[in-house]
């Protein structure tokens, strides 16, 4: 009797151990890294690897780039949680969110309502879309008042403009130029003045950046060419269907106050984005990130393409 009981106990223990071992194996295989106590799963890593591979955004080792992306995203999500935003807590939560959003969009579309963007997001599309929304909300919320971590004061904006006014002056610059138009078959001109080149049509003009909507091909050409020249310098020939056109910049005048007024909002936005990136970099650096190298190395290219 005791033998049968002992044998039964051993059988139960054996089955329990096998089950526990199988569960441990599944969990161990699924976890490829740990970030501040949160398990990074193989599926999450494959998702990021596939996303980066498809967009050609990866530089260097693809798994390492994907792990960096996960770490960067988590820093953004963690800050968003502190900001009071409703963001996913795990990769499975993210996939569930995609499914919920797609179901709502499909339902609205079926009712004849206007659905902006795709009716159904792929997980990769939704990831990019949602992360952009979260980042925009962080920039807005954390820069609203003096003392906020992303606050940019007027003095900072002015200093950024004064450090490189040329970078912010395209729409407030007036160019006086001379233009020489030659037949497309003409030889390239040498160092002579445009006025001394025979057989061409010479004219002069003035162009002020930002005076058109930007769809005028002529304005686009003038901006592209004149913006690269120094006063007295002549451009390389602009080749048209039947003409070669040379431009010489005679004079350039920058209305700095007009330029500052026009570009101050864009400069402020740029500085806010830079401050957010630095803040996230510090948070990433302070995170506890452990990678299971063996689990990562076991992933091959076929896994990413599935």
MIDOSE-1310 file (N, C-alpha, C; in nm, 2 decimals, decimal comma, always signed):
residues 306
xxxx	+0,08/-0,12/+0,00/+0,00/+0,00/+0,00/+0,09/+0,12/+0,00; +0,19/+0,12/+0,09/+0,28/+0,24/+0,10/+0,35/+0,25/-0,03; +0,38/+0,14/-0,10/+0,46/+0,15/-0,23/+0,37/+0,22/-0,33; +0,24/+0,18/-0,33/+0,15/+0,24/-0,43/+0,13/+0,39/-0,41
xxxx	+0,12/+0,43/-0,28/+0,10/+0,57/-0,24/+0,23/+0,65/-0,28; +0,35/+0,59/-0,25/+0,47/+0,66/-0,29/+0,49/+0,67/-0,44; +0,45/+0,57/-0,51/+0,46/+0,57/-0,66/+0,36/+0,68/-0,71; +0,24/+0,69/-0,65/+0,15/+0,79/-0,70/+0,20/+0,93/-0,67
xxxx	+0,26/+0,95/-0,55/+0,32/+1,08/-0,51/+0,43/+1,12/-0,61; +0,51/+1,02/-0,64/+0,62/+1,05/-0,73/+0,57/+1,09/-0,87; +0,46/+1,02/-0,91/+0,40/+1,05/-1,04/+0,35/+1,19/-1,05; +0,28/+1,23/-0,94/+0,23/+1,37/-0,93/+0,34/+1,47/-0,93
xxxx	+0,44/+1,44/-0,85/+0,55/+1,54/-0,85/+0,62/+1,55/-0,98; +0,63/+1,43/-1,05/+0,70/+1,43/-1,18/+0,62/+1,52/-1,28; +0,48/+1,50/-1,28/+0,40/+1,57/-1,38/+0,41/+1,72/-1,34; +0,40/+1,75/-1,21/+0,41/+1,90/-1,17/+0,54/+1,96/-1,22
xxxx	+0,65/+1,88/-1,20/+0,78/+1,93/-1,24/+0,79/+1,96/-1,39; +0,73/+1,86/-1,47/+0,73/+1,87/-1,61/+0,65/+1,99/-1,65; +0,53/+2,01/-1,59/+0,45/+2,13/-1,63/+0,52/+2,26/-1,59; +0,58/+2,26/-1,47/+0,65/+2,38/-1,43/+0,76/+2,41/-1,52
xxxx	+0,83/+2,30/-1,56/+0,95/+2,32/-1,65/+0,90/+2,37/-1,78; +0,79/+2,32/-1,83/+0,74/+2,37/-1,96/+0,70/+2,52/-1,95; +0,63/+2,55/-1,84/+0,59/+2,69/-1,82/+0,72/+2,78/-1,81; +0,82/+2,74/-1,74/+0,94/+2,82/-1,73/+1,01/+2,84/-1,86
xxxx	+1,01/+2,73/-1,94/+1,07/+2,73/-2,07/+1,00/+2,83/-2,16; +0,87/+2,83/-2,16/+0,79/+2,92/-2,24/+0,82/+3,06/-2,20; +0,81/+3,09/-2,07/+0,84/+3,22/-2,02/+0,98/+3,27/-2,05; +1,08/+3,18/-2,03/+1,22/+3,21/-2,06/+1,25/+3,24/-2,20
xxxx	+1,18/+3,17/-2,29/+1,20/+3,19/-2,43/+1,14/+3,32/-2,48; +1,02/+3,36/-2,42/+0,95/+3,47/-2,46/+1,02/+3,60/-2,42; +1,08/+3,60/-2,31/+1,15/+3,72/-2,26/+1,29/+3,74/-2,31; +1,31/+3,85/-2,38/+1,44/+3,88/-2,44/+1,52/+3,99/-2,37
xxxx	+1,44/+4,06/-2,29/+1,51/+4,17/-2,21/+1,42/+4,22/-2,10; +1,47/+4,29/-2,01/+1,39/+4,35/-1,90/+1,43/+4,50/-1,89; +1,32/+4,58/-1,88/+1,34/+4,72/-1,87/+1,26/+4,77/-1,75; +1,34/+4,81/-1,65/+1,28/+4,86/-1,53/+1,18/+4,77/-1,47
xxxx	+1,21/+4,64/-1,48/+1,12/+4,53/-1,42/+1,02/+4,48/-1,52; +1,00/+4,55/-1,63/+0,90/+4,50/-1,73/+0,97/+4,41/-1,83; +0,90/+4,30/-1,86/+0,95/+4,20/-1,96/+0,94/+4,25/-2,10; +1,04/+4,25/-2,17/+1,04/+4,28/-2,32/+1,03/+4,15/-2,39
xxxx	+0,92/+4,12/-2,46/+0,90/+3,99/-2,52/+0,96/+3,98/-2,66; +0,97/+3,86/-2,70/+1,03/+3,83/-2,83/+0,94/+3,89/-2,94; +0,81/+3,88/-2,92/+0,72/+3,94/-3,02/+0,73/+4,09/-3,03; +0,76/+4,16/-2,92/+0,78/+4,30/-2,92/+0,91/+4,34/-2,99
xxxx	+1,01/+4,26/-2,97/+1,14/+4,28/-3,04/+1,12/+4,26/-3,19; +1,05/+4,15/-3,22/+1,03/+4,12/-3,36/+0,95/+4,23/-3,43; +0,85/+4,28/-3,36/+0,77/+4,39/-3,42/+0,86/+4,51/-3,45; +0,95/+4,55/-3,36/+1,03/+4,67/-3,38/+1,14/+4,64/-3,49
xxxx	+1,19/+4,51/-3,49/+1,29/+4,48/-3,59/+1,22/+4,48/-3,73; +1,10/+4,43/-3,74/+1,03/+4,43/-3,87/+1,00/+4,58/-3,91; +0,95/+4,66/-3,82/+0,92/+4,80/-3,85/+1,04/+4,87/-3,90; +1,15/+4,86/-3,83/+1,28/+4,93/-3,87/+1,33/+4,87/-4,00
xxxx	+1,32/+4,74/-4,02/+1,36/+4,68/-4,15/+1,29/+4,73/-4,27; +1,15/+4,74/-4,25/+1,07/+4,78/-4,36/+1,09/+4,93/-4,40; +1,12/+5,01/-4,30/+1,14/+5,16/-4,32/+1,28/+5,19/-4,35; +1,37/+5,09/-4,35/+1,51/+5,12/-4,37/+1,57/+5,22/-4,27
xxxx	+1,51/+5,22/-4,15/+1,55/+5,31/-4,04/+1,66/+5,26/-3,96; +1,69/+5,13/-3,97/+1,80/+5,07/-3,89/+1,93/+5,10/-3,95; +2,02/+5,13/-3,86/+2,16/+5,15/-3,90/+2,25/+5,06/-3,81; +2,32/+4,97/-3,86/+2,40/+4,88/-3,78/+2,32/+4,75/-3,76
xxxx	+2,35/+4,70/-3,64/+2,29/+4,57/-3,60/+2,14/+4,59/-3,57; +2,05/+4,52/-3,65/+1,91/+4,54/-3,64/+1,85/+4,51/-3,50; +1,88/+4,39/-3,43/+1,83/+4,37/-3,30/+1,87/+4,48/-3,20; +1,99/+4,53/-3,21/+2,04/+4,63/-3,12/+1,96/+4,76/-3,14
xxxx	+1,93/+4,79/-3,27/+1,86/+4,91/-3,30/+1,71/+4,90/-3,25; +1,66/+4,78/-3,26/+1,52/+4,76/-3,22/+1,51/+4,77/-3,07; +1,61/+4,71/-3,00/+1,61/+4,73/-2,85/+1,63/+4,87/-2,81; +1,71/+4,95/-2,88/+1,72/+5,09/-2,85/+1,59/+5,16/-2,87
xxxx	+1,51/+5,12/-2,98/+1,38/+5,18/-3,01/+1,29/+5,15/-2,89; +1,29/+5,03/-2,84/+1,20/+4,99/-2,73/+1,23/+5,08/-2,61; +1,36/+5,09/-2,58/+1,40/+5,17/-2,46/+1,36/+5,31/-2,48; +1,38/+5,37/-2,60/+1,34/+5,51/-2,62/+1,19/+5,53/-2,61
xxxx	+1,11/+5,43/-2,67/+0,97/+5,44/-2,66/+0,92/+5,44/-2,52; +0,98/+5,35/-2,44/+0,93/+5,33/-2,30/+0,96/+5,46/-2,22; +1,08/+5,52/-2,25/+1,10/+5,65/-2,18/+1,00/+5,75/-2,22; +0,95/+5,76/-2,34/+0,85/+5,85/-2,38/+0,71/+5,81/-2,32
xxxx	+0,68/+5,68/-2,32/+0,55/+5,64/-2,26/+0,55/+5,66/-2,10; +0,67/+5,64/-2,04/+0,67/+5,66/-1,90/+0,65/+5,81/-1,86; +0,71/+5,90/-1,94/+0,69/+6,04/-1,92/+0,55/+6,08/-1,95; +0,49/+6,02/-2,05/+0,35/+6,05/-2,08/+0,26/+6,00/-1,97
xxxx	+0,29/+5,89/-1,90/+0,21/+5,85/-1,79/+0,21/+5,95/-1,68; +0,33/+6,00/-1,65/+0,35/+6,10/-1,55/+0,27/+6,23/-1,59; +0,26/+6,25/-1,72/+0,19/+6,37/-1,77/+0,03/+6,35/-1,76; -0,01/+6,23/-1,73/-0,15/+6,20/-1,72/-0,21/+6,14/-1,85
xxxx	-0,13/+6,11/-1,95/-0,18/+6,05/-2,07/-0,21/+5,91/-2,06; -0,31/+5,86/-2,13/-0,35/+5,72/-2,13/-0,28/+5,65/-2,24; -0,17/+5,57/-2,20/-0,09/+5,50/-2,29/-0,08/+5,36/-2,25; -0,04/+5,27/-2,35/-0,03/+5,13/-2,32/+0,08/+5,10/-2,22
xxxx	+0,05/+4,99/-2,15/+0,15/+4,95/-2,04/+0,23/+4,83/-2,09; +0,20/+4,76/-2,19/+0,27/+4,65/-2,24/+0,25/+4,64/-2,39; +0,33/+4,55/-2,46/+0,31/+4,53/-2,60/+0,18/+4,47/-2,63; +0,13/+4,38/-2,55/+0,00/+4,32/-2,57/-0,11/+4,43/-2,56
xxxx	-0,10/+4,52/-2,46/-0,19/+4,63/-2,45/-0,19/+4,71/-2,58; -0,07/+4,73/-2,63/-0,06/+4,81/-2,76/-0,14/+4,74/-2,87; -0,12/+4,61/-2,88/-0,19/+4,53/-2,99/-0,34/+4,54/-2,97; -0,38/+4,53/-2,84/-0,53/+4,54/-2,81/-0,58/+4,67/-2,84
xxxx	-0,50/+4,78/-2,82/-0,55/+4,91/-2,86/-0,56/+4,93/-3,01; -0,47/+4,87/-3,08/-0,48/+4,88/-3,23/-0,61/+4,81/-3,27; -0,64/+4,70/-3,21/-0,76/+4,62/-3,25/-0,89/+4,70/-3,21; -0,89/+4,77/-3,10/-1,00/+4,85/-3,05/-1,02/+4,97/-3,14
xxxx	-0,92/+5,04/-3,18/-0,92/+5,16/-3,26/-0,97/+5,12/-3,40; -0,92/+5,01/-3,45/-0,96/+4,97/-3,59/-1,11/+4,93/-3,59; -1,16/+4,86/-3,49/-1,30/+4,82/-3,48/-1,39/+4,95/-3,48; -1,35/+5,05/-3,40/-1,42/+5,17/-3,39/-1,42/+5,25/-3,53
xxxx	-1,31/+5,25/-3,60/-1,30/+5,32/-3,73/-1,38/+5,24/-3,83; -1,37/+5,11/-3,83/-1,45/+5,03/-3,93/-1,60/+5,05/-3,91; -1,64/+5,06/-3,78/-1,78/+5,08/-3,75/-1,83/+5,22/-3,80; -1,74/+5,32/-3,77/-1,78/+5,46/-3,82/-1,79/+5,47/-3,97
xxxx	-1,69/+5,40/-4,03/-1,69/+5,40/-4,18/-1,82/+5,33/-4,23; -1,86/+5,22/-4,17/-1,98/+5,15/-4,21/-2,11/+5,23/-4,20; -2,10/+5,33/-4,10/-2,22/+5,42/-4,08/-2,22/+5,54/-4,17; -2,11/+5,54/-4,26/-2,10/+5,65/-4,35/-2,04/+5,78/-4,29
xxxx	-1,98/+5,77/-4,18/-1,91/+5,88/-4,12/-1,77/+5,90/-4,18; -1,72/+6,02/-4,17/-1,59/+6,05/-4,23/-1,48/+6,00/-4,13; -1,39/+5,92/-4,19/-1,28/+5,86/-4,11/-1,15/+5,92/-4,17; -1,08/+6,00/-4,09/-0,96/+6,06/-4,14/-0,85/+5,96/-4,13
xxxx	-0,77/+5,95/-4,24/-0,66/+5,85/-4,24/-0,71/+5,71/-4,28; -0,63/+5,61/-4,26/-0,68/+5,48/-4,30/-0,80/+5,43/-4,22; -0,88/+5,35/-4,28/-0,99/+5,29/-4,20/-0,94/+5,19/-4,11; -0,83/+5,12/-4,15/-0,77/+5,02/-4,06/-0,62/+5,04/-4,06
xxxx	-0,57/+5,06/-3,94/-0,42/+5,08/-3,92/-0,35/+4,94/-3,92; -0,24/+4,93/-3,98/-0,15/+4,82/-3,94/-0,09/+4,86/-3,81; -0,04/+4,76/-3,73/+0,03/+4,79/-3,60/+0,14/+4,89/-3,62; +0,22/+4,88/-3,73/+0,33/+4,97/-3,76/+0,28/+5,11/-3,78
xxxx	+0,18/+5,13/-3,86/+0,12/+5,26/-3,89/+0,07/+5,32/-3,76; +0,00/+5,24/-3,68/-0,06/+5,30/-3,56/+0,05/+5,34/-3,46; +0,15/+5,26/-3,45/+0,27/+5,29/-3,36/+0,32/+5,43/-3,40; +0,35/+5,45/-3,52/+0,41/+5,58/-3,56/+0,31/+5,70/-3,54
xxxx	+0,18/+5,67/-3,57/+0,08/+5,77/-3,55/+0,06/+5,81/-3,40; +0,05/+5,70/-3,32/+0,02/+5,73/-3,18/+0,14/+5,79/-3,11; +0,26/+5,74/-3,14/+0,38/+5,80/-3,08/+0,40/+5,95/-3,11; +0,36/+5,98/-3,24/+0,37/+6,13/-3,27/+0,27/+6,21/-3,19
xxxx	+0,15/+6,15/-3,17/+0,05/+6,22/-3,09/+0,09/+6,24/-2,95; +0,15/+6,13/-2,89/+0,20/+6,14/-2,75/+0,31/+6,24/-2,74; +0,40/+6,24/-2,83/+0,52/+6,34/-2,83/+0,47/+6,48/-2,84; +0,37/+6,50/-2,93/+0,32/+6,64/-2,95/+0,25/+6,69/-2,82
xxxx	+0,18/+6,60/-2,75/+0,11/+6,63/-2,63/+0,21/+6,66/-2,52; +0,32/+6,59/-2,51/+0,43/+6,61/-2,42/+0,49/+6,75/-2,44; +0,52/+6,78/-2,56/+0,58/+6,91/-2,59/+0,49/+7,03/-2,55; +0,36/+7,01/-2,57/+0,26/+7,11/-2,54/+0,24/+7,12/-2,39
xxxx	+0,22/+7,01/-2,32/+0,19/+7,01/-2,18/+0,31/+7,05/-2,09; +0,43/+7,01/-2,13/+0,55/+7,04/-2,05/+0,63/+7,17/-2,09; +0,56/+7,25/-2,17/+0,63/+7,38/-2,21/+0,53/+7,49/-2,19; +0,42/+7,47/-2,12/+0,32/+7,57/-2,11/+0,35/+7,69/-2,02
xxxx	+0,43/+7,67/-1,92/+0,45/+7,78/-1,82/+0,60/+7,78/-1,78; +0,64/+7,91/-1,74/+0,78/+7,92/-1,69/+0,81/+7,82/-1,58; +0,92/+7,75/-1,58/+0,95/+7,65/-1,48/+0,92/+7,51/-1,53; +0,83/+7,50/-1,63/+0,81/+7,36/-1,69/+0,94/+7,31/-1,75
xxxx	+0,96/+7,18/-1,75/+1,08/+7,12/-1,80/+1,12/+7,16/-1,95; +1,02/+7,18/-2,03/+1,04/+7,21/-2,17/+1,01/+7,36/-2,20; +1,00/+7,44/-2,10/+0,97/+7,58/-2,12/+1,08/+7,65/-2,20; +1,04/+7,73/-2,30/+1,14/+7,80/-2,38/+1,11/+7,95/-2,37
xxxx	+1,19/+8,03/-2,31/+1,17/+8,17/-2,30/+1,20/+8,25/-2,42; +1,15/+8,37/-2,43/+1,17/+8,46/-2,54/+1,32/+8,48/-2,57; +1,40/+8,50/-2,46/+1,54/+8,52/-2,47/+1,61/+8,40/-2,54; +1,57/+8,28/-2,51/+1,63/+8,16/-2,58/+1,60/+8,16/-2,72
xxxx	+1,47/+8,20/-2,76/+1,44/+8,20/-2,90/+1,52/+8,31/-2,97; +1,54/+8,42/-2,91/+1,62/+8,53/-2,98/+1,76/+8,49/-2,99; +1,81/+8,42/-2,89/+1,95/+8,38/-2,90/+1,98/+8,28/-3,01; +1,88/+8,19/-3,02/+1,89/+8,08/-3,13/+1,89/+8,15/-3,26
xxxx	+1,81/+8,25/-3,28/+1,80/+8,33/-3,41/+1,93/+8,40/-3,43; +1,98/+8,47/-3,33/+2,10/+8,55/-3,35/+2,23/+8,47/-3,37; +2,22/+8,34/-3,32/+2,34/+8,25/-3,34/+2,35/+8,22/-3,49; +2,24/+8,21/-3,56/+2,25/+8,17/-3,70/+2,13/+8,24/-3,78
xxxx	+2,13/+8,37/-3,80/+2,02/+8,43/-3,86/+2,00/+8,39/-4,00; +2,11/+8,35/-4,07/+2,09/+8,31/-4,21/+2,00/+8,18/-4,23; +2,00/+8,10/-4,12/+1,92/+7,97/-4,13/+1,78/+8,00/-4,12; +1,74/+8,12/-4,07/+1,60/+8,15/-4,04/+1,55/+8,27/-4,12
xxxx	+1,62/+8,31/-4,23/+1,59/+8,43/-4,30/+1,54/+8,42/-4,44; +1,51/+8,30/-4,49/+1,48/+8,28/-4,63/+1,36/+8,36/-4,67; +1,26/+8,37/-4,58/+1,14/+8,44/-4,62/+1,14/+8,59/-4,59; +1,25/+8,64/-4,55/+1,26/+8,78/-4,52/+1,39/+8,84/-4,59
xxxx	+1,43/+8,77/-4,70/+1,55/+8,81/-4,77/+1,52/+8,86/-4,91; +1,57/+8,98/-4,95/+1,55/+9,03/-5,08/+1,68/+9,02/-5,16; +1,67/+8,96/-5,28/+1,78/+8,93/-5,36/+1,77/+9,02/-5,49; +1,88/+9,09/-5,52/+1,89/+9,17/-5,65/+1,99/+9,08/-5,73
xxxx	+1,95/+9,05/-5,85/+2,03/+8,96/-5,93/+2,03/+9,00/-6,08; +2,13/+8,95/-6,15/+2,14/+8,96/-6,29/+2,13/+8,82/-6,35; +2,05/+8,81/-6,46/+2,02/+8,68/-6,52/+2,07/+8,68/-6,67; +2,14/+8,57/-6,71/+2,18/+8,56/-6,85/+2,12/+8,43/-6,90
xxxx	+2,05/+8,44/-7,01/+1,98/+8,32/-7,08/+2,05/+8,30/-7,21; +2,10/+8,18/-7,23/+2,17/+8,14/-7,35/+2,10/+8,01/-7,41; +2,12/+7,99/-7,54/+2,07/+7,87/-7,60/+2,13/+7,75/-7,53; +2,06/+7,64/-7,52/+2,11/+7,52/-7,45/+2,23/+7,46/-7,52
xxxx	+2,25/+7,50/-7,65/+2,37/+7,44/-7,72/+2,50/+7,53/-7,69; +2,48/+7,64/-7,62/+2,60/+7,73/-7,60/+2,70/+7,67/-7,51; +2,83/+7,71/-7,54/+2,94/+7,66/-7,45/+2,92/+7,72/-7,31; +2,98/+7,65/-7,21/+2,98/+7,71/-7,08/+3,06/+7,84/-7,07
xxxx	+3,02/+7,93/-6,99/+3,09/+8,06/-6,98/+3,21/+8,04/-6,89; +3,30/+8,13/-6,90/+3,42/+8,13/-6,82/+3,41/+8,23/-6,70; +3,52/+8,30/-6,68/+3,52/+8,39/-6,57/+3,47/+8,53/-6,61; +3,43/+8,55/-6,74/+3,39/+8,68/-6,78/+3,26/+8,72/-6,71
xxxx	+3,24/+8,85/-6,71/+3,12/+8,91/-6,66/+3,00/+8,87/-6,75; +2,89/+8,85/-6,69/+2,77/+8,81/-6,77/+2,74/+8,92/-6,88; +2,77/+9,04/-6,85/+2,75/+9,15/-6,95/+2,84/+9,13/-7,07; +2,95/+9,06/-7,06/+3,04/+9,04/-7,17/+3,02/+8,92/-7,25
xxxx	+2,92/+8,84/-7,22/+2,90/+8,71/-7,29/+2,81/+8,74/-7,41; +2,85/+8,71/-7,53/+2,77/+8,73/-7,65/+2,66/+8,63/-7,67; +2,56/+8,67/-7,74/+2,46/+8,57/-7,79/+2,36/+8,54/-7,69; +2,35/+8,61/-7,58/+2,26/+8,58/-7,47/+2,16/+8,69/-7,45
xxxx	+2,06/+8,67/-7,37/+1,96/+8,77/-7,33/+1,98/+8,80/-7,18; +2,02/+8,93/-7,16/+2,06/+8,97/-7,02/+1,94/+9,05/-6,96; +1,92/+9,02/-6,83/+1,81/+9,10/-6,76/+1,85/+9,10/-6,62; +1,78/+9,18/-6,54/+1,80/+9,19/-6,40/+1,67/+9,19/-6,33
xxxx	+1,67/+9,16/-6,20/+1,55/+9,15/-6,12/+1,57/+9,15/-5,98; +1,46/+9,15/-5,90/+1,46/+9,15/-5,76/+1,36/+9,04/-5,71; +1,41/+8,96/-5,62/+1,32/+8,85/-5,57/+1,32/+8,86/-5,41; +1,21/+8,86/-5,35/+1,19/+8,85/-5,21/+1,14/+8,72/-5,17
xxxx	+1,21/+8,65/-5,08/+1,17/+8,51/-5,04/+1,04/+8,52/-4,96; +0,96/+8,42/-4,98/+0,83/+8,41/-4,91/+0,72/+8,49/-4,97; +0,73/+8,55/-5,09/+0,63/+8,63/-5,14/+0,53/+8,55/-5,22; +0,55/+8,42/-5,24/+0,46/+8,34/-5,31/+0,42/+8,22/-5,23
xxxx	+0,33/+8,14/-5,28/+0,29/+8,02/-5,20/+0,39/+7,91/-5,21; +0,50/+7,92/-5,30/+0,60/+7,82/-5,31/+0,57/+7,72/-5,42; +0,45/+7,73/-5,49/+0,42/+7,64/-5,60/+0,46/+7,69/-5,73; +0,51/+7,82/-5,74/+0,55/+7,88/-5,86/+0,69/+7,83/-5,90
xxxx	+0,71/+7,75/-6,01/+0,84/+7,70/-6,04/+0,95/+7,80/-6,05; +0,91/+7,92/-6,11/+1,01/+8,03/-6,12/+1,06/+8,07/-5,98; +0,97/+8,09/-5,89/+1,01/+8,13/-5,75/+1,10/+8,02/-5,69; +1,06/+7,90/-5,71/+1,13/+7,79/-5,65/+1,28/+7,79/-5,70
xxxx	+1,29/+7,81/-5,83/+1,42/+7,82/-5,89/+1,51/+7,93/-5,84; +1,45/+8,05/-5,83/+1,52/+8,16/-5,78/+1,56/+8,14/-5,63; +1,47/+8,09/-5,55/+1,51/+8,06/-5,41/+1,62/+7,96/-5,40; +1,61/+7,85/-5,48/+1,71/+7,75/-5,47/+1,85/+7,79/-5,52
xxxx	+1,85/+7,88/-5,62/+1,98/+7,92/-5,67/+2,04/+8,04/-5,60; +1,96/+8,15/-5,58/+2,01/+8,27/-5,52/+2,04/+8,24/-5,37; +1,97/+8,15/-5,31/+1,99/+8,13/-5,16/+2,13/+8,07/-5,14; +2,20/+8,01/-5,24/+2,33/+7,95/-5,22/+2,44/+8,04/-5,26
xxxx	+2,41/+8,16/-5,32/+2,52/+8,24/-5,37/+2,56/+8,35/-5,27; +2,68/+8,40/-5,28/+2,73/+8,52/-5,21/+2,72/+8,63/-5,31; +2,71/+8,76/-5,26/+2,71/+8,87/-5,35/+2,83/+8,87/-5,44; +2,80/+8,89/-5,57/+2,91/+8,89/-5,67/+2,93/+8,75/-5,74
xxxx	+2,87/+8,65/-5,68/+2,90/+8,51/-5,73/+2,80/+8,47/-5,84; +2,84/+8,40/-5,94/+2,76/+8,35/-6,04/+2,73/+8,20/-6,03; +2,61/+8,16/-6,06/+2,57/+8,02/-6,04/+2,62/+7,94/-6,15; +2,61/+7,81/-6,13/+2,63/+7,71/-6,24/+2,51/+7,73/-6,33
xxxx	+2,51/+7,68/-6,45/+2,40/+7,70/-6,54/+2,28/+7,61/-6,50; +2,16/+7,67/-6,50/+2,04/+7,60/-6,48/+1,99/+7,55/-6,62; +1,98/+7,42/-6,64/+1,95/+7,37/-6,77/+1,80/+7,36/-6,79; +1,75/+7,42/-6,89/+1,61/+7,41/-6,92/+1,59/+7,33/-7,05
xxxx	+1,47/+7,32/-7,10/+1,45/+7,24/-7,22/+1,52/+7,30/-7,34; +1,54/+7,43/-7,35/+1,60/+7,49/-7,47/+1,70/+7,60/-7,43; +1,72/+7,62/-7,30/+1,81/+7,73/-7,26/+1,90/+7,69/-7,14; +2,01/+7,77/-7,13/+2,09/+7,76/-7,01/+2,08/+7,90/-6,95
xxxx	+2,06/+7,90/-6,82/+2,04/+8,02/-6,74/+2,14/+8,04/-6,63; +2,21/+8,15/-6,63/+2,31/+8,18/-6,53/+2,25/+8,30/-6,44; +2,27/+8,29/-6,31/+2,23/+8,39/-6,22/+2,35/+8,45/-6,15; +2,36/+8,58/-6,13/+2,46/+8,64/-6,05/+2,39/+8,72/-5,94
xxxx	+2,43/+8,69/-5,82/+2,37/+8,76/-5,71/+2,44/+8,90/-5,69; +2,37/+9,01/-5,71/+2,43/+9,14/-5,70/+2,43/+9,20/-5,56; +2,32/+9,17/-5,49/+2,30/+9,23/-5,36/+2,20/+9,14/-5,28; +2,22/+9,13/-5,15/+2,13/+9,06/-5,07/+2,10/+9,14/-4,94
xxxx	+1,97/+9,16/-4,91/+1,94/+9,23/-4,79/+1,84/+9,15/-4,71; +1,88/+9,14/-4,58/+1,80/+9,06/-4,49/+1,73/+9,15/-4,39; +1,60/+9,14/-4,38/+1,52/+9,22/-4,28/+1,51/+9,13/-4,16; +1,61/+9,15/-4,07/+1,62/+9,05/-3,96/+1,50/+9,05/-3,87
xxxx	+1,44/+9,17/-3,84/+1,32/+9,18/-3,75/+1,20/+9,11/-3,82; +1,18/+9,12/-3,95/+1,08/+9,05/-4,02/+1,10/+8,90/-4,01; +1,23/+8,86/-4,03/+1,27/+8,72/-4,03/+1,24/+8,66/-3,89; +1,28/+8,74/-3,78/+1,26/+8,69/-3,65/+1,11/+8,67/-3,62
xxxx	+1,03/+8,77/-3,66/+0,89/+8,76/-3,64/+0,83/+8,64/-3,71; +0,88/+8,61/-3,83/+0,82/+8,50/-3,91/+0,86/+8,37/-3,86; +0,99/+8,36/-3,80/+1,04/+8,23/-3,77/+1,04/+8,20/-3,62; +1,01/+8,29/-3,54/+1,01/+8,27/-3,39/+0,93/+8,15/-3,35
xxxx	+0,81/+8,13/-3,40/+0,73/+8,01/-3,35/+0,80/+7,88/-3,39; +0,86/+7,88/-3,51/+0,93/+7,76/-3,56/+1,06/+7,73/-3,47; +1,13/+7,84/-3,44/+1,25/+7,83/-3,36/+1,21/+7,78/-3,22; +1,10/+7,83/-3,16/+1,05/+7,79/-3,03/+1,02/+7,64/-3,03
xxxx	+0,95/+7,59/-3,14/+0,91/+7,45/-3,15/+1,04/+7,37/-3,16; +1,14/+7,41/-3,24/+1,26/+7,34/-3,25/+1,33/+7,32/-3,12; +1,34/+7,43/-3,04/+1,40/+7,43/-2,91/+1,33/+7,34/-2,81; +1,19/+7,34/-2,82/+1,11/+7,26/-2,73/+1,14/+7,11/-2,76
xxxx	+1,15/+7,08/-2,89/+1,18/+6,94/-2,93/+1,31/+6,89/-2,89; +1,41/+6,98/-2,89/+1,55/+6,95/-2,85/+1,55/+6,93/-2,70; +1,48/+7,01/-2,62/+1,47/+6,99/-2,48/+1,40/+6,86/-2,44; +1,30/+6,82/-2,52/+1,23/+6,69/-2,49/+1,33/+6,58/-2,52
xxxx	+1,40/+6,59/-2,63/+1,50/+6,48/-2,66/+1,60/+6,46/-2,55; +1,65/+6,57/-2,50/+1,75/+6,56/-2,40/+1,70/+6,51/-2,27; +1,57/+6,55/-2,24/+1,51/+6,49/-2,12/+1,49/+6,34/-2,13; +1,44/+6,30/-2,24/+1,42/+6,15/-2,27/+1,55/+6,08/-2,27
xxxx	+1,66/+6,14/-2,32/+1,79/+6,08/-2,32/+1,84/+6,05/-2,17; +1,81/+6,15/-2,09/+1,85/+6,13/-1,95/+1,77/+6,02/-1,88; +1,65/+6,02/-1,91/+1,56/+5,91/-1,85/+1,60/+5,77/-1,90; +1,63/+5,77/-2,03/+1,68/+5,64/-2,08/+1,81/+5,59/-2,01
xxxx	+1,90/+5,69/-1,99/+2,03/+5,66/-1,93/+2,01/+5,61/-1,79; +1,91/+5,65/-1,72/+1,89/+5,62/-1,58/+1,80/+5,49/-1,57; +1,76/+5,43/-1,68/+1,67/+5,31/-1,67/+1,76/+5,19/-1,65; +1,69/+5,09/-1,59/+1,76/+4,96/-1,57/+1,72/+4,86/-1,68
xxxx	+1,82/+4,84/-1,77/+1,79/+4,76/-1,89/+1,89/+4,64/-1,90; +1,83/+4,52/-1,90/+1,90/+4,40/-1,91/+1,86/+4,32/-2,03; +1,95/+4,27/-2,11/+1,92/+4,20/-2,23/+1,97/+4,05/-2,22; +1,88/+3,96/-2,26/+1,92/+3,82/-2,27/+1,98/+3,80/-2,40
xxxx	+2,11/+3,80/-2,41/+2,19/+3,80/-2,54/+2,16/+3,67/-2,61; +2,15/+3,56/-2,54/+2,12/+3,43/-2,61/+1,99/+3,43/-2,67; +1,89/+3,48/-2,61/+1,75/+3,49/-2,66/+1,75/+3,58/-2,79; +1,82/+3,69/-2,78/+1,82/+3,78/-2,90/+1,90/+3,72/-3,01
xxxx	+2,01/+3,65/-2,98/+2,09/+3,59/-3,09/+2,02/+3,48/-3,16; +1,92/+3,42/-3,09/+1,85/+3,31/-3,15/+1,75/+3,35/-3,25; +1,72/+3,48/-3,26/+1,63/+3,54/-3,37/+1,71/+3,55/-3,50; +1,65/+3,50/-3,61/+1,71/+3,52/-3,74/+1,63/+3,60/-3,83
xxxx	+1,67/+3,62/-3,95/+1,61/+3,70/-4,05/+1,47/+3,65/-4,09; +1,46/+3,51/-4,09/+1,33/+3,46/-4,13/+1,22/+3,49/-4,02; +1,26/+3,50/-3,89/+1,17/+3,53/-3,79/+1,11/+3,67/-3,81; +1,20/+3,76/-3,85/+1,16/+3,90/-3,87/+1,06/+3,91/-3,99
xx	+1,08/+3,83/-4,09/+1,00/+3,84/-4,21/+0,86/+3,77/-4,20; +0,84/+3,70/-4,10/+0,71/+3,63/-4,09/+0,60/+3,72/-4,05
